[in-house]
């Protein structure tokens, strides 16, 4: 691991130790005006992620190529995997089926129970409220569809 990475994760771990509750780390490829501003792949960051003292990581996956999920097979099992299932860089609203398929693909790639959290890739600051609300509804409906929950048997 390069010196900058070692220094960076040491600094982040210091902050994580001070976080009450459930510490998590969010990483993405940038979201300035809906544009990815970083280059690279998740594969190159796995050793870095494994050095974090986080309960879980919150990662951009909806906007990334699906085959990149394979890299997360090397994520330390003590770290929960947070799967981004909503692409906030586009205004098209995902369907519940799209979200359920993304979760299913990740579970098949990483193993049952490995995906502990689902979420949008990043924040919704640049989207109109109506689009953000629709995307959150799709996230919830897709999660429920994946888990086999319907309106009649939802807790």
Secondary structure, 3 states (H helix, E strand, C coil): CCHHHHHHHHHHHHHHHHCCCCCEEEECCCCECCECCCCCCHHHHHHHHHCCCCCEEEECCCCCCHHHHHHHHHCCCCCEEEEEEECCCCCCCCCHHHHHHHHHHHHHHHCCCCEEEEEECCCCCCCCHHHHHHHHHHHHHHHHHHHCCCCCCCC
